[in-house]
């Protein structure tokens, strides 16, 4: 039986790495595509043991020629677009770059599929940040969007243009509206990785304390390894559609920190409020956590909780890793990395 060929853009990232591994395990021929500047070490691929099983190609979402060249070089069965400027805070300082990559980059891929009449299935990585300032207790595929960052706005454009090309040109195109998903391979610019890495450093005496922004912000956190399976399942369906992928449970940034301290067996007490909030080690009286205003967003998203019932019903997908297990695998990983 002929192997399926899949393209994974943004392959060097957290999601791209886990997805590449999933596809390799399913006997796909996988083309890993990234900007040359993003492909410095492929440490995640090496960590997962897949480096020697991938075919690497240069790819730039801002360059239509680069996209056309790659999409016509191979006969892709499936394309997973995970590339992009993915850090929300950065989008406030680089809105034009974010828009070019996150929004118009998707349009370039879709237009290439249309122009060359490519018989390929397309997955777009949408985001819960599109919901932004939500007025509902949970968010599903029918919830109103109200993005609160240039990143969220760009993702919303990409989401709608994917749906538009699906309906206008009969392209098999799906969007996965993924809520926050983490792992030991998460980038250090994301708050969960910052927490586990910095607290591991505090534990090993390499850092005095952890600094955070809005610790009351609540998120629906899942495991990236679970979520890439949902991406794959979307492209195995008879008809294309959009799906929310989440856990339907929320925890605050403060909850995440407290769970880490439980694992570390450090008892802390919180003092103050707002930007004056601190956490002290009950035993040593040392400050272990501080709130720093510079880590707040220009406009905050305070609450996101996903309803994945559609994915559960149609894709037969459910999250396998709960919050406590997620925190533990991330913290254990960083403790081992920071030990020496």
Phi, psi and omega in degrees: 000134182293136178291141171287148178248127180237142173254130175241109176274150186068033188294336184282348181281181179302302183296317180301321180293312179295323179292317178303317179296316179301314182292322176297317178298333179267013173070028174281156163270119189246124175261118182262116186241132179208161169296146182304322182291344180268353188252055185283320187221336184054038181300324180295319179297319179293322178299323181270358177074029184243000186305318184278358183254000184254152173255121186263136178224146174283145185202137181221116182294343179271356185241105181300322180299320178297319181291313180300316181301314183286317184289341177260352178284323180242155173265084184287133171280324184218140174237127177246111181267098180248004183283157175146167173282105193255007181259118185302312183301320180298328183297335177289331181263343180224061184293325181290316178298316179301315181295317181300318184277305189287318183269296186289336176299319178294318178300320180297320178294312182298320180292326176294317177300317181292311185300320184262006178050048183285133180268069183229151177266139187240131175246128177250130179277092174278179189216148175295343177296344176294332179286322174054245181278083187273151180245011180242153183290331174224157182241132176231193186294343182255000181289143179295141178268141179209069185298148185238021179205157174305325177298311180299320179295317180295319178297324180293319175301312181300320179298312183290323181290330175295315178295321180297316180290328176297315184279329183275325188237012176057039177270137177283093185229129181235151172240131173259114180272088187271130172278174186309129179224131191235174178183172174299339182268009179297145178290150185290348178282351180266144191298323182295316179292322177300317180298308185292320181291313183290324177288329174296321178292321176299315181299322182268008176076018181265349182213148182278319183201168178258135176248133182226168175265244184282099183280351180269353178299134184248137181222158174263103186255127176234184182260126183304324179299328176286321189288329179292334176296323178295322177303310181298317181299325180299321182276359177261358181283162179291321182236143180285147180198174179250145185220139169278132177240118187200191177241348183064027175223146181234150176217147179277166174301322178298320177299320180297316179297314181299322179295322176297316181296325177298316180296322180282352182059042176246121179270123181239158174232135182267142179228152175077187179210163180057224183286353179262009181289136174220161173234131180245146172292120183300325183282312186264346182070009180281144175285124181251339179222135174231151173262130181239121183304335183291346180265004175279148175283161176296323173221121188277151167248111191272336191206123174220126181219116187269145175253106185262022185299327178294316178295322179296318183285312187271323182265348186060039182250137172219149177290137183261341186249117181278175186302311183297319179294321179299311180300318183294316182292328178288315182291318179301320179298312182289328175298319181290325181286329184265002187293327186248000000 
